Amino acid sequence: METAALKLQLKKQIVEFLNLIQVKPEDIKDDEPLFGEGLGLDSIDSIELIVLLGREYGINIQDP
């Protein structure tokens, strides 16, 4: 899968998995932080992202 397609897929999954109702995948910029001033995600969202990465991509994060 090419990089642009993978980025779009991941953005769609973030919006869906975190239930970001007012955010479209196209609204998430590649160089924008996900937490704080960027997309505004919080610590609970980070746990949900860890679950998403593990389930969908087999990425195991030991120390978030």
N, C-alpha and C positions, 0 to 999 in steps of 0.2 A: 504494500500500500504506500502510495506516495505521501510525503510529509504534509502537504496542504489538506489532503483528504483525511489523514489521521488527526490533524489538529481540529478540523471541523467535526469529526466524529466525537472526539473527546469533549469538545465544547457542548455538543448536543447532549452527551451523557451527563455532563455537569449540571446543565440546566434541568434536565429531566430528573436526575437522581436527587438533587438538592431542592427540587420543587421551586425553582426560581421563576415564579409566575410572570414577573414584569421584565425578565431578561430574555433576550433572543441570543442564540449562539453567535450570530454575527456581531452582537454588541460587545462580546468579550474580545479584547485586543490581545494579540500575541505577547506584547511586552508589558502588559498591565499586571500589577500584582493581584493575586486572588484575594488576599486578606488586607484588612485595614482600609487605607485610602483607595485602593483599586476597586475590585468587585465588591468588597465589603463583607467577605465571609468571616465567620468566627470560629472558635475552637471546636464547637460541635460539628460545624461543616467540615473541619479538617479530619475529624474521625470518620465522617461519612465518605470523604474523598479517599481515605486509606482503604476503606471497605470496597469502594468502587474499583480502585486500582488493583486490589488483590483479586477480586472476583472476576473482573473483565480482562485483566492483562497479566495476571499471575505475578504481580509486583508485590513483594513482601517488605514492608517498611518496619524495621526493628525498633527504632527509637524516633517516634514522630516529634 
